[in-house]
Amino acid sequence: MIDHYSFLRHRVNPEFFRTIVHGRIPLFEHAVGARRYRISVTFLRANHDEGDPSLICTSDDTDVYTLSLTIGPGRVAGLEAQRAIYIGRVQGKRDEFHLIREATKYCGDIAPAALLPAAAARADGLVHSYDEFWIASGGIRLVRNMYHLRVPAHEKPLHTIKRNHRSRALRKRAFRKLVKEQVCRAFVAGALRPLHIVRWTAYSRINRYCVLPS
């Protein structure tokens, strides 16, 4: 955790930590009728002993899914990347399954469990757990029961997808892209120091992808 906060301390604005401890920074919002689906970053008070920030997916004012993450050296997982995002948990609320199912239906047929990693995809590498979930997401097994999911994720060539599934696949890709881009813009505007906004802008012109520059 020391490396995590040392990395962030020089890159985020002075109010970032205060804001996520006492509230949330909104990163994404999707409206369907009267319902609002949101992704925000916060520091869960119930997990202060762990010290990792979390991405929260909400349906109106109800939390339905949580992803907790830590930024650390890639070498911990045997990666060549200087930094990687280590995801400790992706967990849904047990009593809110009907809201999770509804969120999946109205968010491009993408479950919140898959949306939150898309929102977190802002570094050279991602290391995950939860065997079946990460294998299904294209994760490569590493040592220490971790999985490596490259960013940006590899997408199947469209011609390899069955014809009757292609429209759905394109809709899901478009929605994931929307989430990534909106999260990137919101995080840059609400969290990064000006110097790192300039670096991110220069980088994104080449890569068209959101990163936290080292």
Residue pairs with C-beta under 8 A, 6 or more apart in sequence:
1 51
1 52
1 70
3 71
3 72
3 73
4 51
4 52
4 70
4 71
4 72
5 51
7 71
7 83
7 212
8 16
8 71
10 193
11 192
11 193
11 196
11 212
11 213
12 191
12 192
12 193
13 191
13 192
13 193
16 25
16 190
16 191
17 43
19 25
20 41
20 42
20 43
20 53
21 43
23 42
24 40
24 41
24 42
24 56
25 40
25 41
25 42
25 186
25 187
25 190
25 191
26 38
26 39
26 40
26 186
26 190
27 39
27 40
27 41
27 55
27 119
27 182
27 183
27 186
27 187
27 190
28 38
28 39
28 119
28 179
28 182
28 183
28 186
29 36
29 37
29 38
29 39
29 182
30 36
30 37
30 38
30 106
30 107
31 37
32 106
35 59
35 60
35 102
35 106
36 58
36 59
36 60
37 57
37 58
37 59
37 103
37 106
37 107
38 57
38 58
39 55
39 56
39 57
39 58
39 115
39 116
39 119
39 179
39 183
40 55
40 56
40 58
41 53
41 54
41 55
41 56
41 187
41 191
42 53
42 54
42 56
43 53
43 54
44 54
44 66
44 68
47 54
47 68
50 68
50 88
52 68
52 69
52 70
52 88
53 68
53 69
54 66
54 67
54 68
54 69
55 66
55 67
55 68
55 69
55 116
55 119
55 120
56 63
56 65
56 66
57 63
57 64
57 65
57 66
57 103
57 112
57 115
57 116
58 64
59 96
59 99
59 102
59 103
62 93
62 96
62 99
63 93
63 96
64 92
64 93
64 96
64 99
64 100
64 103
64 112
65 90
65 91
65 92
65 93
65 100
65 112
65 113
65 115
65 116
66 89
66 90
66 91
66 92
66 116
67 87
67 89
67 90
67 91
67 116
67 117
67 119
67 120
68 87
68 88
68 89
69 85
69 86
69 87
69 88
69 120
70 85
70 86
70 88
71 83
71 84
71 85
71 86
71 123
71 212
72 83
72 84
72 86
73 82
73 83
73 84
74 80
74 81
74 82
74 83
74 84
74 124
74 125
76 84
76 86
76 127
77 84
77 86
77 125
77 127
77 142
77 143
77 144
77 146
77 148
78 142
78 143
79 124
79 125
79 127
79 142
79 148
81 123
81 124
81 125
82 124
82 214
83 123
83 124
83 125
83 212
83 214
84 123
84 124
84 125
84 126
84 127
85 120
85 121
85 122
85 123
85 125
85 126
85 127
86 126
86 127
86 146
87 117
87 120
87 126
87 127
87 128
87 129
88 129
89 129
90 113
90 116
90 117
90 128
90 130
90 133
92 100
92 112
92 113
93 99
93 100
100 111
100 112
103 111
103 112
104 110
104 111
104 112
107 115
107 175
108 171
108 172
108 174
108 175
108 176
109 168
109 171
109 172
110 118
110 172
110 175
110 176
113 133
114 137
115 176
115 179
117 126
117 128
117 137
117 149
118 176
118 179
118 180
118 183
119 179
119 180
119 183
120 126
121 151
121 152
121 153
121 180
121 210
122 151
122 183
122 184
122 187
122 210
122 211
122 212
123 151
123 211
123 212
124 151
124 211
125 148
125 149
125 150
125 151
126 148
126 149
126 150
126 151
127 142
127 146
127 147
127 148
127 149
128 134
128 137
128 139
128 146
128 147
128 148
128 149
129 145
129 146
129 147
131 145
131 147
134 147
134 149
135 141
135 147
137 149
137 153
138 149
138 150
138 153
138 154
139 147
139 148
139 149
140 147
140 148
140 149
141 147
141 148
142 148
151 209
152 209
155 173
156 169
158 166
158 169
158 170
161 169
180 209
180 210
181 210
183 210
184 204
184 210
187 210
188 197
188 200
188 210
192 200
196 212
196 213
199 213
200 210
200 211
200 212
200 213
203 211
203 213
204 210
204 211
